[in-house]
Amino acid sequence: MISINKFVKWLAGKVEEAGITVLLDSPGRNFSTTAIRVIGVRTDDKGVDKQNQPKSNFEPGYDVKQKS
């Protein structure tokens, strides 16, 4: 038996060593793709209310692209 929390932290370290960006506080909204592969992701907006209207702490989502 293992702790899922410890496992996720260990796994995040392994993928970051492999050059993969782990965004713990930003859910992904959409993928950016070419015809054959994923090249990035668009994060979700932060600081919106239940009607999806910006609050005072609003931060727009941003694009995270694969390094060339």
mmCIF file as Biopython writes it, N, C-alpha, C and O atoms, coordinates in Angstrom:
data_model
#
loop_
_atom_site.group_PDB
_atom_site.id
_atom_site.type_symbol
_atom_site.label_atom_id
_atom_site.label_alt_id
_atom_site.label_comp_id
_atom_site.label_asym_id
_atom_site.label_entity_id
_atom_site.label_seq_id
_atom_site.pdbx_PDB_ins_code
_atom_site.Cartn_x
_atom_site.Cartn_y
_atom_site.Cartn_z
_atom_site.occupancy
_atom_site.B_iso_or_equiv
_atom_site.auth_seq_id
_atom_site.auth_asym_id
_atom_site.pdbx_PDB_model_num
ATOM 1   N N  . MET A ? 1  ? 0.839   -1.159 0.000   1.0 0.0 1  A 1 
ATOM 2   C CA . MET A ? 1  ? 0.000   0.000  0.000   1.0 0.0 1  A 1 
ATOM 3   C C  . MET A ? 1  ? 0.900   1.242  0.000   1.0 0.0 1  A 1 
ATOM 4   O O  . MET A ? 1  ? 1.941   1.257  0.657   1.0 0.0 1  A 1 
ATOM 5   N N  . ILE A ? 2  ? 0.491   2.288  -0.744  1.0 0.0 2  A 1 
ATOM 6   C CA . ILE A ? 2  ? 1.252   3.534  -0.788  1.0 0.0 2  A 1 
ATOM 7   C C  . ILE A ? 2  ? 0.327   4.726  -0.599  1.0 0.0 2  A 1 
ATOM 8   O O  . ILE A ? 2  ? -0.891  4.625  -0.752  1.0 0.0 2  A 1 
ATOM 9   N N  . SER A ? 3  ? 0.925   5.837  -0.270  1.0 0.0 3  A 1 
ATOM 10  C CA . SER A ? 3  ? 0.185   7.093  -0.176  1.0 0.0 3  A 1 
ATOM 11  C C  . SER A ? 3  ? 0.055   7.680  -1.568  1.0 0.0 3  A 1 
ATOM 12  O O  . SER A ? 3  ? 1.062   7.881  -2.247  1.0 0.0 3  A 1 
ATOM 13  N N  . ILE A ? 4  ? -1.162  7.959  -2.006  1.0 0.0 4  A 1 
ATOM 14  C CA . ILE A ? 4  ? -1.364  8.545  -3.342  1.0 0.0 4  A 1 
ATOM 15  C C  . ILE A ? 4  ? -0.703  9.917  -3.417  1.0 0.0 4  A 1 
ATOM 16  O O  . ILE A ? 4  ? -0.186  10.295 -4.469  1.0 0.0 4  A 1 
ATOM 17  N N  . ASN A ? 5  ? -0.714  10.666 -2.320  1.0 0.0 5  A 1 
ATOM 18  C CA . ASN A ? 5  ? -0.091  11.986 -2.291  1.0 0.0 5  A 1 
ATOM 19  C C  . ASN A ? 5  ? 1.417   11.881 -2.533  1.0 0.0 5  A 1 
ATOM 20  O O  . ASN A ? 5  ? 1.977   12.638 -3.326  1.0 0.0 5  A 1 
ATOM 21  N N  . LYS A ? 6  ? 2.074   10.934 -1.842  1.0 0.0 6  A 1 
ATOM 22  C CA . LYS A ? 6  ? 3.516   10.747 -2.028  1.0 0.0 6  A 1 
ATOM 23  C C  . LYS A ? 6  ? 3.823   10.234 -3.432  1.0 0.0 6  A 1 
ATOM 24  O O  . LYS A ? 6  ? 4.819   10.628 -4.040  1.0 0.0 6  A 1 
ATOM 25  N N  . PHE A ? 7  ? 2.963   9.354  -3.943  1.0 0.0 7  A 1 
ATOM 26  C CA . PHE A ? 7  ? 3.165   8.818  -5.293  1.0 0.0 7  A 1 
ATOM 27  C C  . PHE A ? 7  ? 3.078   9.915  -6.344  1.0 0.0 7  A 1 
ATOM 28  O O  . PHE A ? 7  ? 3.910   9.978  -7.249  1.0 0.0 7  A 1 
ATOM 29  N N  . VAL A ? 8  ? 2.078   10.776 -6.226  1.0 0.0 8  A 1 
ATOM 30  C CA . VAL A ? 8  ? 1.901   11.860 -7.198  1.0 0.0 8  A 1 
ATOM 31  C C  . VAL A ? 8  ? 3.088   12.821 -7.150  1.0 0.0 8  A 1 
ATOM 32  O O  . VAL A ? 8  ? 3.561   13.268 -8.195  1.0 0.0 8  A 1 
ATOM 33  N N  . LYS A ? 9  ? 3.570   13.143 -5.958  1.0 0.0 9  A 1 
ATOM 34  C CA . LYS A ? 9  ? 4.749   14.015 -5.848  1.0 0.0 9  A 1 
ATOM 35  C C  . LYS A ? 9  ? 5.967   13.344 -6.477  1.0 0.0 9  A 1 
ATOM 36  O O  . LYS A ? 9  ? 6.737   14.006 -7.174  1.0 0.0 9  A 1 
ATOM 37  N N  . TRP A ? 10 ? 6.157   12.052 -6.249  1.0 0.0 10 A 1 
ATOM 38  C CA . TRP A ? 10 ? 7.273   11.315 -6.846  1.0 0.0 10 A 1 
ATOM 39  C C  . TRP A ? 10 ? 7.149   11.312 -8.367  1.0 0.0 10 A 1 
ATOM 40  O O  . TRP A ? 10 ? 8.123   11.570 -9.075  1.0 0.0 10 A 1 
ATOM 41  N N  . LEU A ? 11 ? 5.945   11.020 -8.865  1.0 0.0 11 A 1 
ATOM 42  C CA . LEU A ? 11 ? 5.720   10.967 -10.308 1.0 0.0 11 A 1 
ATOM 43  C C  . LEU A ? 11 ? 5.932   12.340 -10.946 1.0 0.0 11 A 1 
ATOM 44  O O  . LEU A ? 11 ? 6.505   12.425 -12.033 1.0 0.0 11 A 1 
ATOM 45  N N  . ALA A ? 12 ? 5.488   13.407 -10.301 1.0 0.0 12 A 1 
ATOM 46  C CA . ALA A ? 12 ? 5.701   14.758 -10.825 1.0 0.0 12 A 1 
ATOM 47  C C  . ALA A ? 12 ? 7.189   15.051 -10.963 1.0 0.0 12 A 1 
ATOM 48  O O  . ALA A ? 12 ? 7.616   15.653 -11.948 1.0 0.0 12 A 1 
ATOM 49  N N  . GLY A ? 13 ? 7.976   14.632 -9.988  1.0 0.0 13 A 1 
ATOM 50  C CA . GLY A ? 13 ? 9.420   14.826 -10.079 1.0 0.0 13 A 1 
ATOM 51  C C  . GLY A ? 13 ? 10.023  14.090 -11.261 1.0 0.0 13 A 1 
ATOM 52  O O  . GLY A ? 13 ? 10.893  14.624 -11.950 1.0 0.0 13 A 1 
ATOM 53  N N  . LYS A ? 14 ? 9.564   12.862 -11.503 1.0 0.0 14 A 1 
ATOM 54  C CA . LYS A ? 14 ? 10.075  12.068 -12.632 1.0 0.0 14 A 1 
ATOM 55  C C  . LYS A ? 14 ? 9.739   12.707 -13.977 1.0 0.0 14 A 1 
ATOM 56  O O  . LYS A ? 14 ? 10.596  12.775 -14.858 1.0 0.0 14 A 1 
ATOM 57  N N  . VAL A ? 15 ? 8.508   13.174 -14.144 1.0 0.0 15 A 1 
ATOM 58  C CA . VAL A ? 15 ? 8.140   13.752 -15.441 1.0 0.0 15 A 1 
ATOM 59  C C  . VAL A ? 15 ? 8.817   15.105 -15.649 1.0 0.0 15 A 1 
ATOM 60  O O  . VAL A ? 15 ? 9.147   15.457 -16.782 1.0 0.0 15 A 1 
ATOM 61  N N  . GLU A ? 16 ? 9.028   15.869 -14.576 1.0 0.0 16 A 1 
ATOM 62  C CA . GLU A ? 16 ? 9.750   17.137 -14.712 1.0 0.0 16 A 1 
ATOM 63  C C  . GLU A ? 16 ? 11.208  16.885 -15.098 1.0 0.0 16 A 1 
ATOM 64  O O  . GLU A ? 16 ? 11.780  17.653 -15.871 1.0 0.0 16 A 1 
ATOM 65  N N  . GLU A ? 17 ? 11.821  15.809 -14.567 1.0 0.0 17 A 1 
ATOM 66  C CA . GLU A ? 17 ? 13.174  15.435 -14.978 1.0 0.0 17 A 1 
ATOM 67  C C  . GLU A ? 17 ? 13.231  15.130 -16.472 1.0 0.0 17 A 1 
ATOM 68  O O  . GLU A ? 17 ? 14.260  15.336 -17.115 1.0 0.0 17 A 1 
ATOM 69  N N  . ALA A ? 18 ? 12.128  14.640 -17.015 1.0 0.0 18 A 1 
ATOM 70  C CA . ALA A ? 18 ? 12.050  14.304 -18.436 1.0 0.0 18 A 1 
ATOM 71  C C  . ALA A ? 18 ? 11.717  15.522 -19.294 1.0 0.0 18 A 1 
ATOM 72  O O  . ALA A ? 18 ? 11.577  15.397 -20.510 1.0 0.0 18 A 1 
ATOM 73  N N  . GLY A ? 19 ? 11.588  16.707 -18.675 1.0 0.0 19 A 1 
ATOM 74  C CA . GLY A ? 19 ? 11.330  17.928 -19.430 1.0 0.0 19 A 1 
ATOM 75  C C  . GLY A ? 19 ? 9.866   18.266 -19.615 1.0 0.0 19 A 1 
ATOM 76  O O  . GLY A ? 19 ? 9.526   19.089 -20.465 1.0 0.0 19 A 1 
ATOM 77  N N  . ILE A ? 20 ? 9.000   17.653 -18.841 1.0 0.0 20 A 1 
ATOM 78  C CA . ILE A ? 20 ? 7.561   17.900 -18.947 1.0 0.0 20 A 1 
ATOM 79  C C  . ILE A ? 20 ? 7.157   18.909 -17.879 1.0 0.0 20 A 1 
ATOM 80  O O  . ILE A ? 20 ? 7.552   18.781 -16.720 1.0 0.0 20 A 1 
ATOM 81  N N  . THR A ? 21 ? 6.375   19.909 -18.263 1.0 0.0 21 A 1 
ATOM 82  C CA . THR A ? 21 ? 5.897   20.913 -17.318 1.0 0.0 21 A 1 
ATOM 83  C C  . THR A ? 21 ? 4.660   20.397 -16.599 1.0 0.0 21 A 1 
ATOM 84  O O  . THR A ? 21 ? 3.712   19.943 -17.239 1.0 0.0 21 A 1 
ATOM 85  N N  . VAL A ? 22 ? 4.666   20.465 -15.272 1.0 0.0 22 A 1 
ATOM 86  C CA . VAL A ? 22 ? 3.527   20.055 -14.461 1.0 0.0 22 A 1 
ATOM 87  C C  . VAL A ? 22 ? 2.897   21.316 -13.884 1.0 0.0 22 A 1 
ATOM 88  O O  . VAL A ? 22 ? 3.547   22.052 -13.141 1.0 0.0 22 A 1 
ATOM 89  N N  . LEU A ? 23 ? 1.640   21.569 -14.220 1.0 0.0 23 A 1 
ATOM 90  C CA . LEU A ? 23 ? 0.915   22.737 -13.721 1.0 0.0 23 A 1 
ATOM 91  C C  . LEU A ? 23 ? -0.083  22.261 -12.672 1.0 0.0 23 A 1 
ATOM 92  O O  . LEU A ? 23 ? -1.149  21.749 -13.013 1.0 0.0 23 A 1 
ATOM 93  N N  . LEU A ? 24 ? 0.255   22.425 -11.413 1.0 0.0 24 A 1 
ATOM 94  C CA . LEU A ? 24 ? -0.583  21.908 -10.337 1.0 0.0 24 A 1 
ATOM 95  C C  . LEU A ? 24 ? -1.778  22.793 -10.028 1.0 0.0 24 A 1 
ATOM 96  O O  . LEU A ? 24 ? -2.787  22.304 -9.519  1.0 0.0 24 A 1 
ATOM 97  N N  . ASP A ? 25 ? -1.691  24.078 -10.322 1.0 0.0 25 A 1 
ATOM 98  C CA . ASP A ? 25 ? -2.764  24.994 -9.933  1.0 0.0 25 A 1 
ATOM 99  C C  . ASP A ? 25 ? -3.564  25.521 -11.115 1.0 0.0 25 A 1 
ATOM 100 O O  . ASP A ? 25 ? -4.341  26.463 -10.957 1.0 0.0 25 A 1 
ATOM 101 N N  . SER A ? 26 ? -3.391  24.933 -12.298 1.0 0.0 26 A 1 
ATOM 102 C CA . SER A ? 26 ? -4.053  25.440 -13.499 1.0 0.0 26 A 1 
ATOM 103 C C  . SER A ? 26 ? -4.646  24.293 -14.306 1.0 0.0 26 A 1 
ATOM 104 O O  . SER A ? 26 ? -3.918  23.586 -15.004 1.0 0.0 26 A 1 
ATOM 105 N N  . PRO A ? 27 ? -5.952  24.101 -14.220 1.0 0.0 27 A 1 
ATOM 106 C CA . PRO A ? 27 ? -6.550  23.046 -15.039 1.0 0.0 27 A 1 
ATOM 107 C C  . PRO A ? 27 ? -6.447  23.373 -16.524 1.0 0.0 27 A 1 
ATOM 108 O O  . PRO A ? 27 ? -6.552  24.533 -16.921 1.0 0.0 27 A 1 
ATOM 109 N N  . GLY A ? 28 ? -6.241  22.354 -17.334 1.0 0.0 28 A 1 
ATOM 110 C CA . GLY A ? 28 ? -6.197  22.552 -18.779 1.0 0.0 28 A 1 
ATOM 111 C C  . GLY A ? 28 ? -7.590  22.685 -19.356 1.0 0.0 28 A 1 
ATOM 112 O O  . GLY A ? 28 ? -8.518  22.004 -18.919 1.0 0.0 28 A 1 
ATOM 113 N N  . ARG A ? 29 ? -7.740  23.558 -20.334 1.0 0.0 29 A 1 
ATOM 114 C CA . ARG A ? 29 ? -9.046  23.747 -20.980 1.0 0.0 29 A 1 
ATOM 115 C C  . ARG A ? 29 ? -9.070  23.103 -22.362 1.0 0.0 29 A 1 
ATOM 116 O O  . ARG A ? 29 ? -9.979  22.333 -22.672 1.0 0.0 29 A 1 
ATOM 117 N N  . ASN A ? 30 ? -8.086  23.410 -23.186 1.0 0.0 30 A 1 
ATOM 118 C CA . ASN A ? 30 ? -8.036  22.900 -24.567 1.0 0.0 30 A 1 
ATOM 119 C C  . ASN A ? 30 ? -6.615  22.506 -24.928 1.0 0.0 30 A 1 
ATOM 120 O O  . ASN A ? 30 ? -5.650  23.051 -24.391 1.0 0.0 30 A 1 
ATOM 121 N N  . PHE A ? 31 ? -6.496  21.563 -25.835 1.0 0.0 31 A 1 
ATOM 122 C CA . PHE A ? 31 ? -5.200  21.201 -26.388 1.0 0.0 31 A 1 
ATOM 123 C C  . PHE A ? 31 ? -4.923  22.007 -27.636 1.0 0.0 31 A 1 
ATOM 124 O O  . PHE A ? 31 ? -5.846  22.330 -28.384 1.0 0.0 31 A 1 
ATOM 125 N N  . SER A ? 32 ? -3.646  22.342 -27.875 1.0 0.0 32 A 1 
ATOM 126 C CA . SER A ? 32 ? -3.199  22.903 -29.144 1.0 0.0 32 A 1 
ATOM 127 C C  . SER A ? 32 ? -2.589  21.736 -29.915 1.0 0.0 32 A 1 
ATOM 128 O O  . SER A ? 32 ? -1.744  21.018 -29.380 1.0 0.0 32 A 1 
ATOM 129 N N  . THR A ? 33 ? -3.000  21.542 -31.143 1.0 0.0 33 A 1 
ATOM 130 C CA . THR A ? 33 ? -2.544  20.379 -31.893 1.0 0.0 33 A 1 
ATOM 131 C C  . THR A ? 33 ? -2.094  20.745 -33.298 1.0 0.0 33 A 1 
ATOM 132 O O  . THR A ? 33 ? -2.482  21.775 -33.850 1.0 0.0 33 A 1 
ATOM 133 N N  . THR A ? 34 ? -1.269  19.879 -33.854 1.0 0.0 34 A 1 
ATOM 134 C CA . THR A ? 34 ? -1.012  19.881 -35.295 1.0 0.0 34 A 1 
ATOM 135 C C  . THR A ? 34 ? -1.896  18.763 -35.847 1.0 0.0 34 A 1 
ATOM 136 O O  . THR A ? 34 ? -2.753  18.242 -35.132 1.0 0.0 34 A 1 
ATOM 137 N N  . ALA A ? 35 ? -1.699  18.401 -37.081 1.0 0.0 35 A 1 
ATOM 138 C CA . ALA A ? 35 ? -2.497  17.318 -37.660 1.0 0.0 35 A 1 
ATOM 139 C C  . ALA A ? 35 ? -2.225  15.978 -36.980 1.0 0.0 35 A 1 
ATOM 140 O O  . ALA A ? 35 ? -3.069  15.082 -37.021 1.0 0.0 35 A 1 
ATOM 141 N N  . ILE A ? 36 ? -1.039  15.830 -36.347 1.0 0.0 36 A 1 
ATOM 142 C CA . ILE A ? 36 ? -0.684  14.511 -35.821 1.0 0.0 36 A 1 
ATOM 143 C C  . ILE A ? 36 ? -0.312  14.468 -34.341 1.0 0.0 36 A 1 
ATOM 144 O O  . ILE A ? 36 ? -0.128  13.378 -33.799 1.0 0.0 36 A 1 
ATOM 145 N N  . ARG A ? 37 ? -0.193  15.630 -33.660 1.0 0.0 37 A 1 
ATOM 146 C CA . ARG A ? 37 ? 0.226   15.560 -32.256 1.0 0.0 37 A 1 
ATOM 147 C C  . ARG A ? 37 ? -0.188  16.786 -31.453 1.0 0.0 37 A 1 
ATOM 148 O O  . ARG A ? 37 ? -0.515  17.834 -32.009 1.0 0.0 37 A 1 
ATOM 149 N N  . VAL A ? 38 ? -0.166  16.632 -30.146 1.0 0.0 38 A 1 
ATOM 150 C CA . VAL A ? 38 ? -0.442  17.739 -29.219 1.0 0.0 38 A 1 
ATOM 151 C C  . VAL A ? 38 ? 0.838   18.544 -29.057 1.0 0.0 38 A 1 
ATOM 152 O O  . VAL A ? 38 ? 1.905   17.978 -28.819 1.0 0.0 38 A 1 
ATOM 153 N N  . ILE A ? 39 ? 0.733   19.881 -29.189 1.0 0.0 39 A 1 
ATOM 154 C CA . ILE A ? 39 ? 1.914   20.746 -29.063 1.0 0.0 39 A 1 
ATOM 155 C C  . ILE A ? 39 ? 1.796   21.722 -27.898 1.0 0.0 39 A 1 
ATOM 156 O O  . ILE A ? 39 ? 2.730   22.478 -27.630 1.0 0.0 39 A 1 
ATOM 157 N N  . GLY A ? 40 ? 0.661   21.715 -27.203 1.0 0.0 40 A 1 
ATOM 158 C CA . GLY A ? 40 ? 0.496   22.619 -26.076 1.0 0.0 40 A 1 
ATOM 159 C C  . GLY A ? 40 ? -0.887  22.489 -25.468 1.0 0.0 40 A 1 
ATOM 160 O O  . GLY A ? 40 ? -1.697  21.655 -25.872 1.0 0.0 40 A 1 
ATOM 161 N N  . VAL A ? 41 ? -1.132  23.338 -24.486 1.0 0.0 41 A 1 
ATOM 162 C CA . VAL A ? 41 ? -2.424  23.338 -23.807 1.0 0.0 41 A 1 
ATOM 163 C C  . VAL A ? 41 ? -2.776  24.770 -23.415 1.0 0.0 41 A 1 
ATOM 164 O O  . VAL A ? 41 ? -1.893  25.576 -23.123 1.0 0.0 41 A 1 
ATOM 165 N N  . ARG A ? 42 ? -4.052  25.075 -23.411 1.0 0.0 42 A 1 
ATOM 166 C CA . ARG A ? 42 ? -4.565  26.360 -22.934 1.0 0.0 42 A 1 
ATOM 167 C C  . ARG A ? 42 ? -5.132  26.127 -21.541 1.0 0.0 42 A 1 
ATOM 168 O O  . ARG A ? 42 ? -5.973  25.248 -21.353 1.0 0.0 42 A 1 
ATOM 169 N N  . THR A ? 43 ? -4.676  26.915 -20.554 1.0 0.0 43 A 1 
ATOM 170 C CA . THR A ? 43 ? -5.185  26.754 -19.192 1.0 0.0 43 A 1 
ATOM 171 C C  . THR A ? 43 ? -6.525  27.464 -19.038 1.0 0.0 43 A 1 
ATOM 172 O O  . THR A ? 43 ? -6.903  28.311 -19.847 1.0 0.0 43 A 1 
ATOM 173 N N  . ASP A ? 44 ? -7.217  27.095 -17.989 1.0 0.0 44 A 1 
ATOM 174 C CA . ASP A ? 44 ? -8.507  27.695 -17.678 1.0 0.0 44 A 1 
ATOM 175 C C  . ASP A ? 44 ? -8.312  29.061 -17.041 1.0 0.0 44 A 1 
ATOM 176 O O  . ASP A ? 44 ? -7.286  29.310 -16.409 1.0 0.0 44 A 1 
ATOM 177 N N  . ASP A ? 45 ? -9.289  29.950 -17.203 1.0 0.0 45 A 1 
ATOM 178 C CA . ASP A ? 45 ? -9.261  31.240 -16.518 1.0 0.0 45 A 1 
ATOM 179 C C  . ASP A ? 45 ? -9.394  31.012 -15.016 1.0 0.0 45 A 1 
ATOM 180 O O  . ASP A ? 45 ? -10.039 30.058 -14.582 1.0 0.0 45 A 1 
ATOM 181 N N  . LYS A ? 46 ? -8.781  31.892 -14.223 1.0 0.0 46 A 1 
ATOM 182 C CA . LYS A ? 46 ? -8.913  31.856 -12.766 1.0 0.0 46 A 1 
ATOM 183 C C  . LYS A ? 46 ? -9.660  33.102 -12.325 1.0 0.0 46 A 1 
ATOM 184 O O  . LYS A ? 46 ? -9.638  34.128 -13.005 1.0 0.0 46 A 1 
ATOM 185 N N  . GLY A ? 47 ? -10.319 33.001 -11.183 1.0 0.0 47 A 1 
ATOM 186 C CA . GLY A ? 47 ? -10.994 34.168 -10.626 1.0 0.0 47 A 1 
ATOM 187 C C  . GLY A ? 47 ? -12.269 34.535 -11.348 1.0 0.0 47 A 1 
ATOM 188 O O  . GLY A ? 47 ? -12.509 35.706 -11.643 1.0 0.0 47 A 1 
ATOM 189 N N  . VAL A ? 48 ? -13.101 33.525 -11.637 1.0 0.0 48 A 1 
ATOM 190 C CA . VAL A ? 48 ? -14.411 33.785 -12.243 1.0 0.0 48 A 1 
ATOM 191 C C  . VAL A ? 48 ? -15.494 33.267 -11.315 1.0 0.0 48 A 1 
ATOM 192 O O  . VAL A ? 48 ? -15.276 32.312 -10.569 1.0 0.0 48 A 1 
ATOM 193 N N  . ASP A ? 49 ? -16.667 33.897 -11.361 1.0 0.0 49 A 1 
ATOM 194 C CA . ASP A ? 49 ? -17.767 33.477 -10.504 1.0 0.0 49 A 1 
ATOM 195 C C  . ASP A ? 49 ? -18.549 32.330 -11.155 1.0 0.0 49 A 1 
ATOM 196 O O  . ASP A ? 49 ? -18.155 31.826 -12.207 1.0 0.0 49 A 1 
ATOM 197 N N  . LYS A ? 50 ? -19.643 31.927 -10.535 1.0 0.0 50 A 1 
ATOM 198 C CA . LYS A ? 50 ? -20.442 30.798 -11.037 1.0 0.0 50 A 1 
ATOM 199 C C  . LYS A ? 50 ? -21.068 31.069 -12.395 1.0 0.0 50 A 1 
ATOM 200 O O  . LYS A ? 50 ? -21.416 30.136 -13.119 1.0 0.0 50 A 1 
ATOM 201 N N  . GLN A ? 51 ? -21.213 32.344 -12.745 1.0 0.0 51 A 1 
ATOM 202 C CA . GLN A ? 51 ? -21.753 32.704 -14.059 1.0 0.0 51 A 1 
ATOM 203 C C  . GLN A ? 51 ? -20.630 32.948 -15.067 1.0 0.0 51 A 1 
ATOM 204 O O  . GLN A ? 51 ? -20.865 33.466 -16.158 1.0 0.0 51 A 1 
ATOM 205 N N  . ASN A ? 52 ? -19.412 32.569 -14.690 1.0 0.0 52 A 1 
ATOM 206 C CA . ASN A ? 52 ? -18.217 32.720 -15.535 1.0 0.0 52 A 1 
ATOM 207 C C  . ASN A ? 52 ? -17.867 34.183 -15.800 1.0 0.0 52 A 1 
ATOM 208 O O  . ASN A ? 52 ? -17.280 34.507 -16.832 1.0 0.0 52 A 1 
ATOM 209 N N  . GLN A ? 53 ? -18.228 35.067 -14.864 1.0 0.0 53 A 1 
ATOM 210 C CA . GLN A ? 53 ? -17.900 36.480 -14.965 1.0 0.0 53 A 1 
ATOM 211 C C  . GLN A ? 53 ? -16.643 36.771 -14.140 1.0 0.0 53 A 1 
ATOM 212 O O  . GLN A ? 53 ? -16.474 36.205 -13.059 1.0 0.0 53 A 1 
ATOM 213 N N  . PRO A ? 54 ? -15.757 37.648 -14.636 1.0 0.0 54 A 1 
ATOM 214 C CA . PRO A ? 54 ? -14.513 37.941 -13.915 1.0 0.0 54 A 1 
ATOM 215 C C  . PRO A ? 54 ? -14.772 38.572 -12.542 1.0 0.0 54 A 1 
ATOM 216 O O  . PRO A ? 54 ? -15.631 39.441 -12.387 1.0 0.0 54 A 1 
ATOM 217 N N  . LYS A ? 55 ? -14.002 38.107 -11.555 1.0 0.0 55 A 1 
ATOM 218 C CA . LYS A ? 55 ? -14.027 38.716 -10.225 1.0 0.0 55 A 1 
ATOM 219 C C  . LYS A ? 55 ? -12.806 39.624 -10.107 1.0 0.0 55 A 1 
ATOM 220 O O  . LYS A ? 55 ? -12.050 39.770 -11.068 1.0 0.0 55 A 1 
ATOM 221 N N  . SER A ? 56 ? -12.608 40.229 -8.948  1.0 0.0 56 A 1 
ATOM 222 C CA . SER A ? 56 ? -11.496 41.175 -8.772  1.0 0.0 56 A 1 
ATOM 223 C C  . SER A ? 56 ? -10.122 40.504 -8.890  1.0 0.0 56 A 1 
ATOM 224 O O  . SER A ? 56 ? -9.133  41.177 -9.182  1.0 0.0 56 A 1 
ATOM 225 N N  . ASN A ? 57 ? -10.051 39.206 -8.670  1.0 0.0 57 A 1 
ATOM 226 C CA . ASN A ? 57 ? -8.782  38.484 -8.761  1.0 0.0 57 A 1 
ATOM 227 C C  . ASN A ? 57 ? -8.629  37.720 -10.084 1.0 0.0 57 A 1 
ATOM 228 O O  . ASN A ? 57 ? -7.864  36.758 -10.161 1.0 0.0 57 A 1 
ATOM 229 N N  . PHE A ? 58 ? -9.350  38.145 -11.115 1.0 0.0 58 A 1 
ATOM 230 C CA . PHE A ? 58 ? -9.357  37.449 -12.410 1.0 0.0 58 A 1 
ATOM 231 C C  . PHE A ? 58 ? -7.964  37.370 -13.040 1.0 0.0 58 A 1 
ATOM 232 O O  . PHE A ? 58 ? -7.215  38.347 -13.057 1.0 0.0 58 A 1 
ATOM 233 N N  . GLU A ? 59 ? -7.642  36.194 -13.552 1.0 0.0 59 A 1 
ATOM 234 C CA . GLU A ? 59 ? -6.432  35.974 -14.343 1.0 0.0 59 A 1 
ATOM 235 C C  . GLU A ? 59 ? -6.831  35.151 -15.562 1.0 0.0 59 A 1 
ATOM 236 O O  . GLU A ? 59 ? -7.370  34.054 -15.412 1.0 0.0 59 A 1 
ATOM 237 N N  . PRO A ? 60 ? -6.575  35.664 -16.773 1.0 0.0 60 A 1 
ATOM 238 C CA . PRO A ? 60 ? -6.951  34.899 -17.966 1.0 0.0 60 A 1 
ATOM 239 C C  . PRO A ? 60 ? -6.081  33.646 -18.113 1.0 0.0 60 A 1 
ATOM 240 O O  . PRO A ? 60 ? -4.945  33.607 -17.641 1.0 0.0 60 A 1 
ATOM 241 N N  . GLY A ? 61 ? -6.628  32.637 -18.768 1.0 0.0 61 A 1 
ATOM 242 C CA . GLY A ? 61 ? -5.854  31.446 -19.076 1.0 0.0 61 A 1 
ATOM 243 C C  . GLY A ? 61 ? -4.706  31.795 -20.009 1.0 0.0 61 A 1 
ATOM 244 O O  . GLY A ? 61 ? -4.701  32.861 -20.625 1.0 0.0 61 A 1 
ATOM 245 N N  . TYR A ? 62 ? -3.748  30.910 -20.113 1.0 0.0 62 A 1 
ATOM 246 C CA . TYR A ? 62 ? -2.598  31.173 -20.974 1.0 0.0 62 A 1 
ATOM 247 C C  . TYR A ? 62 ? -2.210  29.904 -21.716 1.0 0.0 62 A 1 
ATOM 248 O O  . TYR A ? 62 ? -2.584  28.798 -21.325 1.0 0.0 62 A 1 
ATOM 249 N N  . ASP A ? 63 ? -1.454  30.083 -22.794 1.0 0.0 63 A 1 
ATOM 250 C CA . ASP A ? 63 ? -1.004  28.970 -23.610 1.0 0.0 63 A 1 
ATOM 251 C C  . ASP A ? 63 ? 0.353   28.474 -23.156 1.0 0.0 63 A 1 
ATOM 252 O O  . ASP A ? 63 ? 1.283   29.257 -22.963 1.0 0.0 63 A 1 
ATOM 253 N N  . VAL A ? 64 ? 0.457   27.165 -22.988 1.0 0.0 64 A 1 
ATOM 254 C CA . VAL A ? 64 ? 1.726   26.526 -22.675 1.0 0.0 64 A 1 
ATOM 255 C C  . VAL A ? 64 ? 2.059   25.684 -23.899 1.0 0.0 64 A 1 
ATOM 256 O O  . VAL A ? 64 ? 1.357   24.723 -24.212 1.0 0.0 64 A 1 
ATOM 257 N N  . LYS A ? 65 ? 3.129   26.049 -24.586 1.0 0.0 65 A 1 
ATOM 258 C CA . LYS A ? 65 ? 3.512   25.356 -25.825 1.0 0.0 65 A 1 
ATOM 259 C C  . LYS A ? 65 ? 4.744   24.505 -25.616 1.0 0.0 65 A 1 
ATOM 260 O O  . LYS A ? 65 ? 5.576   24.788 -24.755 1.0 0.0 65 A 1 
ATOM 261 N N  . GLN A ? 66 ? 4.850   23.463 -26.412 1.0 0.0 66 A 1 
ATOM 262 C CA . GLN A ? 66 ? 6.035   22.603 -26.398 1.0 0.0 66 A 1 
ATOM 263 C C  . GLN A ? 66 ? 7.241   23.395 -26.868 1.0 0.0 66 A 1 
ATOM 264 O O  . GLN A ? 66 ? 7.145   24.198 -27.796 1.0 0.0 66 A 1 
ATOM 265 N N  . LYS A ? 67 ? 8.384   23.164 -26.220 1.0 0.0 67 A 1 
ATOM 266 C CA . LYS A ? 67 ? 9.612   23.825 -26.652 1.0 0.0 67 A 1 
ATOM 267 C C  . LYS A ? 67 ? 10.050  23.224 -27.974 1.0 0.0 67 A 1 
ATOM 268 O O  . LYS A ? 67 ? 9.908   22.023 -28.201 1.0 0.0 67 A 1 
ATOM 269 N N  . SER A ? 68 ? 10.584  24.070 -28.844 1.0 0.0 68 A 1 
ATOM 270 C CA . SER A ? 68 ? 11.039  23.584 -30.158 1.0 0.0 68 A 1 
ATOM 271 C C  . SER A ? 68 ? 12.329  22.819 -30.056 1.0 0.0 68 A 1 
ATOM 272 O O  . SER A ? 68 ? 12.846  22.344 -31.067 1.0 0.0 68 A 1 
#
